[in-house]
């Protein structure tokens, strides 16, 4: 499903854009079932792509068929992403959720488990896709995208205080229990919980409690890779009340129980393969 992966980490966009990557994706049989990671992403499909299915968990039925517009902004935040395509070359820009509004003028909650067409976005993504197709190498495509996104970032007259605070959130959490992130951040911010969560929905796409729950899910996803690790142990180490709570929460984010996840064919920890998506 994925091969010839190339990756560029843009040094000028730290805290906003995590990775610019390019790869061949797709085959005619299996669907990729990609675990949520909290990111906002842009996909640029190259070379006349033919995508049979590309959708997020909250896209409507009419949005889950073939794609005619191949530049897409989407939020892989709390539900899996599904892709089915013949062999296709794609450039993906993986960003922090603050990038939705900071770079494209869209509140992060509007791309929460959704795809957004190019015409709804500030900035001409279709033009960018044409430019990417004209460049002969990944290094040139990555440099072009980094330059374009940096120009958009520099066009911001001010970085909102909440964004500056969240960009330094990892420093706030150092030495703290990461599973009390929402309380720690609210205490450190000086905001009320109501105001903090209102801002979180705009810039992160969800409340701080749900954002914290995603961190817990991602930690559990990493820990259950070792087949000898007991699921009850994972539940305890990741801050779940018990194994039943762990199973319920894990399925909410992945669409699978931990045991089903372990049994599924996959590449890495994030990309699973099915002929039919799980019910």
C-alpha positions in Angstrom: 0.0 0.0 0.0 2.9 2.4 0.8 6.3 2.4 -0.9 9.1 4.7 -2.0 8.6 6.9 1.1 10.5 10.2 1.2 10.4 12.6 4.2 11.4 16.2 4.8 11.1 17.8 8.3 10.8 21.6 7.6 13.1 23.4 10.1 11.5 26.8 9.5 8.0 25.6 10.4 8.7 23.8 13.7 5.5 23.6 15.9 3.2 24.2 12.9 4.3 21.8 10.1 5.7 18.4 11.3 6.5 16.6 8.1 6.3 16.9 4.3 6.3 13.4 2.9 5.8 11.7 -0.5 5.0 8.1 -1.3 3.3 5.7 -3.7 0.0 4.5 -2.1 -2.7 2.1 -3.1 -3.6 -1.2 -4.7 -6.9 -2.5 -6.1 -8.0 -4.7 -3.3 -7.3 -3.5 0.2 -8.3 -0.3 2.0 -5.8 1.4 4.3 -7.3 2.1 7.7 -5.1 4.8 9.2 -5.1 5.5 13.0 -5.9 9.0 14.1 -3.0 11.0 15.4 -4.5 14.5 16.0 -2.9 16.1 13.0 -4.3 18.3 10.3 -3.0 17.3 6.8 -3.1 18.4 3.2 -2.9 15.7 0.5 -1.7 16.6 -3.0 -2.3 13.7 -5.5 0.2 13.7 -8.3 0.3 12.4 -11.9 -3.5 12.3 -12.6 -4.5 10.4 -9.5 -7.6 8.2 -9.5 -8.8 7.8 -5.9 -11.6 5.3 -5.4 -12.1 6.3 -1.7 -10.5 8.8 0.6 -12.5 9.8 3.7 -12.5 10.7 7.3 -14.8 9.3 10.0 -17.3 12.1 9.9 -17.6 12.6 6.2 -21.0 11.9 4.8 -21.9 9.0 2.6 -21.8 11.2 -0.5 -18.2 12.3 0.4 -16.9 8.7 0.6 -16.7 7.8 -3.1 -14.2 8.7 -5.7 -12.5 12.1 -5.5 -12.6 14.5 -8.4 -10.8 17.3 -6.5 -7.4 15.8 -5.4 -6.1 18.6 -3.1 -7.7 18.0 0.2 -7.4 19.5 3.7 -8.4 17.0 6.4 -8.2 16.4 10.1 -7.1 12.9 11.2 -8.0 13.7 14.8 -10.1 11.1 16.6 -11.4 8.6 14.0 -9.5 6.5 11.4 -8.9 7.7 7.9 -9.8 5.3 5.0 -8.0 5.3 1.7 -8.6 3.0 -1.4 -6.8 3.8 -4.6 -4.9 2.2 -7.5 -1.2 2.9 -7.3 -1.0 6.7 -6.8 1.7 9.1 -6.0 0.8 11.5 -3.2 2.4 14.4 -1.2 1.2 14.7 2.3 1.8 17.7 4.6 1.3 16.7 8.3 0.7 19.6 10.6 -0.3 20.5 14.1 -4.0 21.2 14.4 -3.3 24.9 14.9 -2.3 25.1 11.2 -5.9 24.8 10.0 -6.7 28.3 11.1 -3.2 29.7 11.2 -2.3 28.8 7.6 -5.7 28.3 5.9 -8.2 30.4 7.9 -10.4 27.4 8.9 -11.2 26.7 12.6 -9.8 23.3 13.4 -13.2 22.0 14.5 -14.4 22.3 10.9 -11.8 19.7 9.8 -12.4 17.5 12.8 -12.6 14.1 11.2 -13.6 15.8 8.0 -12.2 16.5 4.5 -12.4 20.0 3.1 -12.4 20.7 -0.7 -9.8 23.2 -2.1 -12.4 25.9 -2.9 -13.3 26.3 0.8 -9.6 27.0 1.8 -7.7 30.3 1.8 -4.9 29.8 -0.7 -5.1 28.1 -4.1 -4.3 24.4 -3.4 -5.2 23.4 -7.0 -2.5 25.8 -8.2 0.0 24.3 -5.7 -0.8 20.8 -7.0 -0.2 21.9 -10.6 3.2 23.4 -9.5 4.1 20.2 -7.6 3.4 18.2 -10.7 5.8 20.4 -12.7 8.7 19.9 -10.3 11.0 17.0 -11.1 12.1 15.9 -7.7 10.8 15.4 -4.1 13.5 17.8 -2.7 12.2 20.6 -5.0 8.6 19.8 -4.1 9.3 19.8 -0.4 11.3 23.1 -0.7 8.4 24.7 -2.7 5.9 23.7 0.0 8.0 24.8 2.9 8.6 28.2 1.3 4.9 28.6 0.5 3.7 27.6 4.0 6.3 29.8 5.6 5.1 32.8 3.5 1.6 32.1 4.8 2.8 31.9 8.4 4.7 35.2 8.1 1.6 36.9 6.7 0.1 36.6 10.1 0.3 40.0 11.8 0.1 38.4 15.3 0.3 34.9 16.6 -2.7 34.6 19.0 -1.7 34.1 22.7 -3.4 30.7 22.9 -1.4 29.4 19.9 1.9 30.6 21.4 0.9 28.9 24.7 0.0 25.6 23.0 3.2 25.6 20.9 5.1 25.6 24.2 2.7 23.1 25.8 5.2 20.2 25.7 7.5 22.3 28.0 4.6 22.7 30.4 4.2 19.0 30.5 7.8 18.1 31.1 8.1 16.6 34.6 4.3 16.3 34.8 1.9 13.3 34.4 1.0 13.6 30.7 -2.5 12.1 31.5 -3.4 15.2 33.5 -2.5 17.5 30.5 -5.8 19.4 30.4 -5.8 20.3 34.1 -2.1 21.2 33.9 -2.5 23.5 30.9 -5.6 25.2 32.3 -3.8 25.9 35.6 -0.7 27.2 33.8 -2.6 29.3 31.2 -4.6 31.6 33.5 -7.7 30.9 31.4 -11.0 29.6 32.8 -11.8 26.1 31.7 -14.8 27.3 29.6 -12.7 29.8 27.8 -9.8 27.4 27.4 -12.0 24.8 25.8 -13.6 27.3 23.5 -10.2 28.3 22.2 -9.2 24.6 22.1 -12.0 23.8 19.7 -11.0 26.7 17.4 -7.3 25.8 17.4 -7.1 22.1 18.3 -10.4 21.0 16.9 -11.7 19.5 20.1 -11.8 20.0 23.9 -8.7 19.7 26.0 -10.1 16.6 27.7 -10.6 14.9 24.3 -7.2 16.0 23.2 -5.7 14.5 26.3 -7.7 11.3 25.6 -6.0 11.1 22.2 -2.6 11.3 23.8 -3.6 8.4 26.0 -4.8 6.4 23.0 -1.5 7.1 21.1 0.5 6.0 24.2 -1.6 2.7 24.4 -1.1 2.2 20.6 2.6 2.3 21.1 2.6 0.0 24.1 0.5 -2.8 22.7 2.9 -3.4 19.8 4.8 -6.0 21.9 2.7 -9.2 21.8 3.9 -10.3 25.2 2.5 -7.2 26.9 -0.7 -7.8 28.9 -3.6 -5.6 27.9 -4.6 -5.0 31.6 -1.0 -3.8 32.1 -1.3 -1.4 29.2 -4.6 -0.1 30.6 -3.0 0.6 34.0 0.1 2.2 32.6 -1.8 4.5 30.3 -4.2 5.8 32.9 -7.4 4.0 32.1 -9.7 3.0 35.0 -9.6 -0.7 34.0 -9.3 -3.0 31.0 -13.0 -2.5 30.1 -12.5 1.3 30.0 -9.4 0.8 27.9 -11.2 -1.4 25.4 -14.1 1.0 25.1 -11.9 4.0 24.6 -9.5 2.3 22.2 -12.4 1.2 20.0 -13.8 4.7 20.0 -10.6 6.0 18.4 -9.5 3.1 16.2 -12.8 1.4 15.3 -11.3 -1.9 16.7 -10.8 -3.6 20.0 -7.1 -3.9 21.1 -7.2 -7.6 20.3 -8.6 -6.9 16.8 -6.0 -4.2 16.2 -3.2 -6.6 17.2 -4.5 -9.3 14.8 -4.9 -7.0 11.8 -2.2 -6.9 9.0 -0.4 -3.6 9.2 2.6 -1.5 8.3 4.1 0.3 11.3 1.6 1.1 14.1 -0.7 3.3 12.2 -1.7 1.7 8.9 -3.9 -1.4 8.8 -5.3 -3.2 5.8 -8.7 -4.6 5.1 -10.7 -5.7 2.1 -13.7 -4.2 3.8 -13.5 -1.5 6.5 -14.4 -2.9 10.0 -18.0 -2.4 11.0 
